[in-house]
Amino acid sequence: MIGILGGLGPAAGCRFYDMLIRMCPALRDQEHPDVILYGKASVPDRSAFLLGRSDESPLPAMIGGLRTLEQAGARLIAIPCATAHHFHSELQSAIGVPILNMLALTAQFLAQGGVTRAALLATEGSYRSGAFYRALEAAGIAAIAPAEDQVQALMGMIYAIKSGNLPGKQALEDIAKPLLEQGAQRVVLGCTEFSLVGGLSEIYVDPMRILAQEILLLAASNF
C-alpha cells in the first residue's frame, strides 16, 4: 500500500498519482499498487513559514496527515512537495513507515548521470531552507540558483499554477537559460508545481518522476 501526502499543492498531488498510473507496467487494474492519496490542502504554507512570514508551522498538520496514512495501511509514503522535505527528518521520526526522500533521490539520479552542476528552480522557502542545496552537495553536485528577481518570478508562477493558471514553458526556459550559460548541465524542477508545465525538454529533471519510479520499484519488490 502506497501512501501519498498530497494537497501540497492539490494539482501536484494528483499529477503524482497520475504518474504512478502511467509509469506502472500494468496490463490490468489488479497489477497496479494500492494507493491512498490524502489531499491535505489545509497544511499551512511551507514557504511562508520558512521565510518567517507566518508563525504557523506546517509540521503538525503534515505529521497528522502522515499518521492518518499509516493508520489506513500505508507501508511506504511519498510527499510530492519539495519544500516540505525541509522537515523530512522530523516527519520520518514521527511515524513508523518509510518516507522516501525526493531530494536525495534526485541528487542520486543526477550524480549517476555524471552531473556536477545543476540549476535549481524552486520556491523561495526551499532556497532559504537549503534542504535541496544540501542534498545536491552531498552527491557532489553544485547548485546554481537564479537571481532574486527571478526567484520572485518563479514564486509568481508557482502561485499561478496553484490557482489553476498554467504558464507556458517559455516562462521557465527564460529563467533557466542564464543558469545553463553559467555551466548548469541539467535544470531541476525543484517545486512540484512545475511538473504540470508541459513541453519541457529532457534537460529539465522532474523530481516527482524520479520519486514515482523509485516508489513503484520498491512496491514491486515489497521493499
C-alpha positions in Angstrom: 0.0 0.0 0.0 1.5 3.3 -1.1 0.5 6.5 0.8 0.7 9.9 -0.8 0.5 13.0 1.3 -1.0 15.3 -1.3 -2.6 18.7 -1.3 0.8 20.5 -1.2 -0.5 21.7 -3.7 -3.5 19.7 -4.8 -2.7 19.6 -8.5 0.8 18.4 -7.8 -0.6 15.5 -5.7 -3.0 14.5 -8.4 -0.2 14.7 -11.0 2.0 12.4 -8.9 -0.8 9.8 -8.7 -1.2 10.1 -12.4 2.5 9.4 -12.9 2.2 6.3 -10.8 -0.6 5.0 -13.0 1.2 5.9 -16.3 4.6 4.6 -15.2 3.4 1.3 -13.8 3.9 -1.5 -16.3 0.4 -2.9 -15.6 -1.9 -4.7 -18.0 -4.9 -4.7 -15.8 -6.3 -2.9 -12.7 -5.1 -5.6 -10.4 -1.4 -5.2 -11.4 -1.4 -1.6 -10.1 -0.3 -1.0 -6.5 -3.0 0.0 -4.0 -2.7 3.7 -3.2 -4.1 6.1 -0.6 -4.0 9.7 -1.6 -4.7 12.1 1.2 -5.2 15.6 -0.3 -4.4 17.6 2.9 -4.6 21.0 1.4 -5.1 22.6 4.8 -1.4 22.2 5.6 -0.1 25.8 6.2 2.1 27.4 3.6 5.6 25.9 3.8 7.5 28.8 2.2 5.7 31.4 4.3 6.8 29.6 7.5 10.4 29.1 6.4 10.7 32.7 5.4 9.4 33.9 8.7 6.2 35.4 7.2 3.9 33.1 9.2 4.2 31.7 12.7 2.0 28.7 11.7 4.3 25.7 11.3 3.2 23.1 8.7 4.8 20.4 10.7 1.9 19.3 13.0 -0.5 19.1 10.1 1.9 17.1 8.0 2.5 14.7 10.9 -1.2 14.3 11.4 -1.6 13.6 7.7 1.2 11.0 7.7 -0.2 9.3 10.8 -3.6 9.1 9.0 -2.0 7.4 6.1 -0.1 5.0 8.3 -3.2 4.1 10.3 -5.0 3.5 7.0 -2.5 0.9 6.0 0.2 2.7 4.0 3.6 1.0 4.2 5.6 3.4 2.0 4.9 7.1 1.8 5.7 9.8 -0.8 5.3 13.6 -0.3 5.2 15.3 -3.7 6.3 18.7 -2.3 10.0 19.7 -2.4 9.7 22.5 0.1 8.1 20.1 2.7 11.3 18.0 2.6 13.0 20.5 4.8 11.1 18.7 7.6 11.9 15.2 6.3 13.8 14.0 9.4 11.1 15.3 11.8 8.4 13.7 9.7 10.2 10.4 9.5 10.8 10.3 13.2 7.1 10.8 13.9 5.9 7.6 12.1 6.9 4.0 11.7 6.9 3.6 7.9 9.4 4.8 5.4 9.0 8.3 3.8 11.0 8.4 0.6 13.3 11.5 0.3 12.6 13.0 -3.1 15.5 15.5 -2.8 18.1 12.7 -2.1 16.7 10.6 -4.9 17.0 13.5 -7.3 20.6 14.1 -6.3 21.4 10.4 -6.7 19.8 10.4 -10.2 21.9 13.4 -11.3 25.1 12.0 -9.9 24.6 8.7 -11.6 24.3 10.7 -14.9 27.6 12.4 -14.3 26.1 15.8 -13.5 28.3 18.1 -11.3 26.5 21.4 -11.8 22.7 21.8 -11.8 20.3 24.7 -12.0 17.7 24.7 -9.3 14.3 26.2 -9.9 12.5 26.1 -6.6 10.3 28.0 -4.1 11.7 30.9 -2.1 11.3 28.8 1.0 13.4 26.0 -0.5 16.2 28.3 -1.3 16.1 29.8 2.2 16.0 26.4 4.0 18.9 25.0 2.0 17.5 21.4 2.0 17.8 20.9 -1.7 21.3 22.5 -1.8 22.4 20.1 0.9 21.0 17.1 -0.9 22.8 18.1 -4.1 26.1 18.9 -2.4 26.1 15.6 -0.6 26.1 13.9 -4.0 28.9 16.2 -5.3 26.7 18.5 -7.3 27.0 22.3 -7.2 23.6 24.0 -7.3 23.1 27.2 -9.3 20.2 29.4 -8.3 18.6 32.3 -10.2 18.9 35.9 -9.2 16.4 37.3 -6.6 14.1 38.9 -9.2 13.9 35.6 -11.0 13.1 33.8 -7.7 10.2 36.2 -7.3 9.1 35.4 -10.9 9.2 31.7 -10.0 7.0 32.3 -7.0 4.5 34.1 -9.2 4.4 31.1 -11.5 4.0 28.7 -8.6 1.0 30.5 -7.1 -0.4 30.9 -10.6 -0.3 27.2 -11.0 -1.9 26.6 -7.6 -4.8 28.8 -8.8 -5.2 26.8 -12.0 -3.3 29.1 -14.4 -0.5 27.2 -16.1 2.3 29.2 -17.6 3.8 28.2 -20.9 7.2 26.5 -20.9 8.9 29.7 -22.2 8.5 31.3 -18.8 10.6 28.6 -17.2 13.0 28.5 -20.1 13.7 32.2 -19.8 14.8 31.8 -16.2 16.8 28.6 -16.9 18.7 30.0 -19.9 21.2 32.2 -17.9 21.8 29.3 -15.5 22.6 26.9 -18.3 25.0 29.6 -19.7 26.7 29.6 -16.2 27.5 25.9 -16.7 24.5 24.0 -15.4 24.2 20.6 -17.1 20.6 20.0 -16.1 17.7 22.0 -14.7 16.0 20.6 -11.6 12.3 21.4 -11.3 12.6 22.0 -7.6 9.0 22.7 -7.0 6.4 20.0 -7.8 4.1 22.6 -9.3 6.5 22.9 -12.2 5.7 19.2 -13.1 2.5 20.5 -14.6 4.2 22.7 -17.2 4.2 20.7 -20.4 6.6 20.6 -23.4 9.9 20.9 -21.5 13.0 19.2 -22.9 14.9 16.3 -21.3 17.4 18.8 -19.9 14.8 19.5 -17.2 14.8 16.9 -14.4 11.5 16.3 -12.7 11.9 15.1 -9.1 8.3 13.8 -9.0 9.0 11.4 -11.8 12.1 10.1 -10.1 10.1 9.7 -6.9 7.4 7.8 -8.7 9.8 5.5 -10.4 11.5 4.7 -7.1 8.3 4.0 -5.2 7.0 1.8 -7.9 10.2 -0.3 -7.9 10.0 -0.6 -4.1 6.3 -1.5 -4.2 7.0 -4.2 -6.8 9.8 -5.7 -4.7 7.8 -5.4 -1.5 10.9 -3.4 -0.3 
